[in-house]
């Protein structure tokens, strides 16, 4: 049952999802809406460019605040280009890993980077 539909193009005002502030704006809206237990469809129609930073801020942080199953049941992405879906999957996988054990992941990053 869908209760909210959000055009990302309308939210950011253009076809580029690259701005950190826009990512935070989307995250804040999603956080409030999910806390109200609304079911949401994010519509990426007319979006040409999406950066990992935008997705980390907008969607990755949700995995800190909500269970994976809850997000899966309450959030849907539509009209996203296949290459952007692949990017979103990487962001989500990393967020799940990070928020399940942030200290371990940070230690791994520190070890890799020297």
Phi and psi restraints in degrees (value plus and minus 20) as a CYANA .aco file:
   2 UNK   PHI    -109.0   -69.0
   2 UNK   PSI     110.9   150.9
   3 UNK   PHI    -139.9   -99.9
   3 UNK   PSI     -36.8     3.2
   4 UNK   PHI    -159.5  -119.5
   4 UNK   PSI     121.1   161.1
   5 UNK   PHI    -149.2  -109.2
   5 UNK   PSI     104.8   144.8
   6 UNK   PHI    -144.6  -104.6
   6 UNK   PSI     102.0   142.0
   7 UNK   PHI    -101.6   -61.6
   7 UNK   PSI      95.7   135.7
   8 UNK   PHI     -85.1   -45.1
   8 UNK   PSI     -56.7   -16.7
   9 UNK   PHI     -77.2   -37.2
   9 UNK   PSI     -65.1   -25.1
  10 UNK   PHI     -85.6   -45.6
  10 UNK   PSI     -57.5   -17.5
  11 UNK   PHI     -86.0   -46.0
  11 UNK   PSI     -69.1   -29.1
  12 UNK   PHI    -106.2   -66.2
  12 UNK   PSI     -38.4     1.6
  13 UNK   PHI      64.5   104.5
  13 UNK   PSI     -15.6    24.4
  14 UNK   PHI    -181.9  -141.9
  14 UNK   PSI    -192.7  -152.7
  15 UNK   PHI    -116.5   -76.5
  15 UNK   PSI      -5.1    34.9
  16 UNK   PHI    -139.3   -99.3
  16 UNK   PSI      92.9   132.9
  17 UNK   PHI    -117.4   -77.4
  17 UNK   PSI      57.4    97.4
  18 UNK   PHI    -146.6  -106.6
  18 UNK   PSI     -36.1     3.9
  19 UNK   PHI    -104.9   -64.9
  19 UNK   PSI     109.0   149.0
  20 UNK   PHI     -79.7   -39.7
  20 UNK   PSI     -61.5   -21.5
  21 UNK   PHI     -84.2   -44.2
  21 UNK   PSI     -57.3   -17.3
  22 UNK   PHI     -86.0   -46.0
  22 UNK   PSI     -59.8   -19.8
  23 UNK   PHI     -81.0   -41.0
  23 UNK   PSI     -62.5   -22.5
  24 UNK   PHI     -87.2   -47.2
  24 UNK   PSI     -58.3   -18.3
  25 UNK   PHI     -80.4   -40.4
  25 UNK   PSI     -65.2   -25.2
  26 UNK   PHI     -85.0   -45.0
  26 UNK   PSI     -64.5   -24.5
  27 UNK   PHI     -77.7   -37.7
  27 UNK   PSI     -67.4   -27.4
  28 UNK   PHI     -79.1   -39.1
  28 UNK   PSI     -63.1   -23.1
  29 UNK   PHI     -84.6   -44.6
  29 UNK   PSI     -65.7   -25.7
  30 UNK   PHI     -82.6   -42.6
  30 UNK   PSI     -62.5   -22.5
  31 UNK   PHI     -79.6   -39.6
  31 UNK   PSI     -68.9   -28.9
  32 UNK   PHI     -82.0   -42.0
  32 UNK   PSI     -63.9   -23.9
  33 UNK   PHI     -90.1   -50.1
  33 UNK   PSI     -60.2   -20.2
  34 UNK   PHI     -89.1   -49.1
  34 UNK   PSI     -55.8   -15.8
  35 UNK   PHI     -81.5   -41.5
  35 UNK   PSI     -47.9    -7.9
  36 UNK   PHI    -104.4   -64.4
  36 UNK   PSI     -14.6    25.4
  37 UNK   PHI      41.5    81.5
  37 UNK   PSI      12.6    52.6
  38 UNK   PHI    -101.4   -61.4
  38 UNK   PSI     130.0   170.0
  39 UNK   PHI    -115.9   -75.9
  39 UNK   PSI     109.3   149.3
  40 UNK   PHI    -144.4  -104.4
  40 UNK   PSI     119.9   159.9
  41 UNK   PHI    -134.7   -94.7
  41 UNK   PSI     103.6   143.6
  42 UNK   PHI    -116.0   -76.0
  42 UNK   PSI      98.2   138.2
  43 UNK   PHI    -119.6   -79.6
  43 UNK   PSI      94.6   134.6
  44 UNK   PHI    -117.7   -77.7
  44 UNK   PSI       2.1    42.1
  45 UNK   PHI     -76.8   -36.8
  45 UNK   PSI     115.6   155.6
  46 UNK   PHI      51.9    91.9
  46 UNK   PSI     -11.0    29.0
  47 UNK   PHI    -108.9   -68.9
  47 UNK   PSI     104.8   144.8
  48 UNK   PHI    -119.4   -79.4
  48 UNK   PSI     -56.5   -16.5
  49 UNK   PHI    -152.4  -112.4
  49 UNK   PSI     112.7   152.7
  50 UNK   PHI    -152.5  -112.5
  50 UNK   PSI     109.9   149.9
  51 UNK   PHI    -118.1   -78.1
  51 UNK   PSI     134.1   174.1
  52 UNK   PHI     -78.0   -38.0
  52 UNK   PSI     -56.5   -16.5
  53 UNK   PHI     -81.8   -41.8
  53 UNK   PSI     -64.6   -24.6
  54 UNK   PHI     -78.0   -38.0
  54 UNK   PSI     -68.0   -28.0
  55 UNK   PHI     -87.2   -47.2
  55 UNK   PSI     -58.1   -18.1
  56 UNK   PHI     -80.5   -40.5
  56 UNK   PSI     -65.0   -25.0
  57 UNK   PHI     -91.3   -51.3
  57 UNK   PSI     -66.3   -26.3
  58 UNK   PHI     -92.7   -52.7
  58 UNK   PSI     -62.2   -22.2
  59 UNK   PHI    -138.0   -98.0
  59 UNK   PSI     -58.6   -18.6
  60 UNK   PHI     -75.9   -35.9
  60 UNK   PSI     -61.3   -21.3
  61 UNK   PHI     -82.3   -42.3
  61 UNK   PSI     -43.8    -3.8
  62 UNK   PHI     -80.2   -40.2
  62 UNK   PSI     -49.2    -9.2
  63 UNK   PHI     -93.4   -53.4
  63 UNK   PSI     -31.2     8.8
  64 UNK   PHI    -100.1   -60.1
  64 UNK   PSI     -52.7   -12.7
  65 UNK   PHI    -118.8   -78.8
  65 UNK   PSI     -42.9    -2.9
  66 UNK   PHI    -155.6  -115.6
  66 UNK   PSI     132.7   172.7
  67 UNK   PHI     -89.6   -49.6
  67 UNK   PSI     130.4   170.4
  68 UNK   PHI     -75.0   -35.0
  68 UNK   PSI     -65.3   -25.3
  69 UNK   PHI     -83.2   -43.2
  69 UNK   PSI     -58.1   -18.1
  70 UNK   PHI     -84.7   -44.7
  70 UNK   PSI     -66.1   -26.1
  71 UNK   PHI     -81.5   -41.5
  71 UNK   PSI     -65.6   -25.6
  72 UNK   PHI     -78.6   -38.6
  72 UNK   PSI     -57.7   -17.7
  73 UNK   PHI    -100.2   -60.2
  73 UNK   PSI     -41.6    -1.6
  74 UNK   PHI    -135.4   -95.4
  74 UNK   PSI     -25.0    15.0
  75 UNK   PHI    -153.2  -113.2
  75 UNK   PSI     106.9   146.9
  76 UNK   PHI    -146.9  -106.9
  76 UNK   PSI     124.0   164.0
  77 UNK   PHI    -132.6   -92.6
  77 UNK   PSI     110.9   150.9
  78 UNK   PHI    -148.6  -108.6
  78 UNK   PSI     135.5   175.5
  79 UNK   PHI      37.4    77.4
  79 UNK   PSI      15.0    55.0
  80 UNK   PHI    -119.3   -79.3
  80 UNK   PSI     116.4   156.4
  81 UNK   PHI     -80.6   -40.6
  81 UNK   PSI     126.9   166.9
  82 UNK   PHI     -74.4   -34.4
  82 UNK   PSI     -61.4   -21.4
  83 UNK   PHI     -87.0   -47.0
  83 UNK   PSI     -51.3   -11.3
  84 UNK   PHI     -94.6   -54.6
  84 UNK   PSI     -52.3   -12.3
  85 UNK   PHI     -83.5   -43.5
  85 UNK   PSI     -59.3   -19.3
  86 UNK   PHI     -84.0   -44.0
  86 UNK   PSI     -60.9   -20.9
  87 UNK   PHI     -83.8   -43.8
  87 UNK   PSI     -63.9   -23.9
  88 UNK   PHI     -80.7   -40.7
  88 UNK   PSI     -61.5   -21.5
  89 UNK   PHI     -80.7   -40.7
  89 UNK   PSI     -63.2   -23.2
  90 UNK   PHI     -82.5   -42.5
  90 UNK   PSI     -62.9   -22.9
  91 UNK   PHI     -81.8   -41.8
  91 UNK   PSI     -66.0   -26.0
  92 UNK   PHI     -84.8   -44.8
  92 UNK   PSI     -64.9   -24.9
  93 UNK   PHI     -79.5   -39.5
  93 UNK   PSI     -62.6   -22.6
  94 UNK   PHI     -86.8   -46.8
  94 UNK   PSI     -61.6   -21.6
  95 UNK   PHI     -83.2   -43.2
  95 UNK   PSI     -62.7   -22.7
  96 UNK   PHI     -80.9   -40.9
  96 UNK   PSI     -64.8   -24.8
  97 UNK   PHI     -83.6   -43.6
  97 UNK   PSI     -67.6   -27.6
  98 UNK   PHI     -81.9   -41.9
  98 UNK   PSI     -70.0   -30.0
  99 UNK   PHI     -96.1   -56.1
  99 UNK   PSI     -33.7     6.3
 100 UNK   PHI     -98.0   -58.0
 100 UNK   PSI     -48.7    -8.7
 101 UNK   PHI    -180.6  -140.6
 101 UNK   PSI      54.7    94.7
 102 UNK   PHI     -80.2   -40.2
 102 UNK   PSI     -55.1   -15.1
 103 UNK   PHI     -86.4   -46.4
 103 UNK   PSI     -62.5   -22.5
 104 UNK   PHI     -83.4   -43.4
 104 UNK   PSI     -64.1   -24.1
 105 UNK   PHI     -85.2   -45.2
 105 UNK   PSI     -62.3   -22.3
 106 UNK   PHI     -83.3   -43.3
 106 UNK   PSI     -59.1   -19.1
 107 UNK   PHI     -82.5   -42.5
 107 UNK   PSI     -60.1   -20.1
 108 UNK   PHI     -83.3   -43.3
 108 UNK   PSI     -63.9   -23.9
 109 UNK   PHI     -81.7   -41.7
 109 UNK   PSI     -65.0   -25.0
 110 UNK   PHI     -82.1   -42.1
 110 UNK   PSI     -59.7   -19.7
 111 UNK   PHI     -86.3   -46.3
 111 UNK   PSI     -63.0   -23.0
 112 UNK   PHI     -86.4   -46.4
 112 UNK   PSI     -61.4   -21.4
 113 UNK   PHI    -101.0   -61.0
 113 UNK   PSI     -28.5    11.5
